Amino acid sequence: MNKDKALLGSIDSESNDRINQFIKILRKVCNHRVLNLHEPFFSGNETKYLEECVSTNFVSSVGKFVSKFEEMLSELTGAKHVIATVNGTSALHLSLLCLGIRSKDEVLLPTLTFVGSANSIRYCNAIPHFCDISEDDLNLDLDKLRDHLKFTAEKHHVHSINKYTNKRIAAIMPVHVFGQPVDMETLLSIASEYKLTIVEDAAESLGSFLNKKHTGTFGEIGCLSFNGNKIVTTGGGGAILTNDDMLAKQIRHMSTTAKIVHPWELSHDEIGYNYRMPNINAALGCAQLELFSNLLENKRNLHMKYKKELDGIPWLRLISENKESISNYWLNTVIVKNNEDCFQKRLIETCHKEKIFLRPSWKPLHLLPMFQSCPKSELNTASFLRKKIINLPSSAFL
Ligand SMILES: Cc1ncc(COP(=O)(O)O)c(C=O)c1O
């Protein structure tokens, strides 16, 4: 009993030393009193463009900034077509619908992602099918995905069927988690083998590239988010990227309530969605994109500062890009290794008291009540890492 107490005491004091060391490093790297996880950085024409919208009354669905924003995104990402939407979730929803994802279809996705990824699948009455993540970059584990499909999927001429549920496995939604690019070359070959449509969730990865190709441009469609916590914000907003002319036309039509273009007549030819980004949001986005290379450089510099301080520490691992990729380092992320069960929780609690607002990653989606009965592969890595992942303050001005 006494021996156990002594052991617990030594683990406790080791943990405290580690937490103090960690706080010191964060203060040194970031040099700010209050450290939020990710704040916007406005340093260009944001106010000027917003004032222009207000003074000209072009604040809603008509105005020059929306198409300008789409053109700027097209140039940055290399996507032939860009359709700006009210947020990233609506971009994913509309993409799945226009790609023909229907009721009871299964869509593969990682269990470690924002809830919006899986919600967008449910909005189509389709079914999320959760897959495990890789310890290296926290993205989909593609070896495990291949094994899972070998075991679960029956290949047919135009699609694959889940042998156990008898449902069509129609699509896959890779997520470039925290800005780290998924190995899309490998994923493309798996998708082609099993006839899966790809909708890339690139909500977090504007400015991240794999082999010089922008994330979100490998699959049929890619979706971005411009929520207030992203590298570029429009307040709330999203965008759909595609190189397919017909698809782009259909998505644009459906995002504007399926309204038939006419100077005064108000007529609609199917049930569409009011998902078009308003001009006032796009104005903010245009100003942000004008300074995008600075934002990206700042974020990559912040990662290098974290790397310099954290690399030699044996009890944690900072996730960095690999040779083929460029990451926007949307959220710098560490994985802690510690004997104490509640170490991650204690570290976060202590940091919050110090006004350092770190965050654990999302709870894996297969554990949420509304997704518990969804099909899934073995999810050991996500379950294990859940209590080890910590996102660090990553605002571009740090
Ligand atoms: C991975 C991921 N997917 C989807 C979304 C949804 O984007 P939004 O919040 O703009 O609806 C987000 C962002 O919030 C995200 O991080």
The ligand as an ORCA input file, in Angstrom:
! r2SCAN-3c Opt
* xyz 0 1
  C     -12.795     18.946    -40.624
  C     -13.941     19.896    -40.718
  N     -14.982     19.574    -41.507
  C     -16.036     20.383    -41.646
  C     -16.090     21.600    -41.004
  C     -17.324     22.414    -41.163
  O     -17.105     23.719    -41.517
  P     -18.075     24.880    -40.999
  O     -17.833     25.080    -39.537
  O     -17.682     26.053    -41.818
  O     -19.480     24.446    -41.281
  C     -15.010     21.993    -40.184
  C     -14.920     23.277    -39.518
  O     -15.416     23.835    -38.718
  C     -13.917     21.110    -40.017
  O     -12.903     21.428    -39.224
*
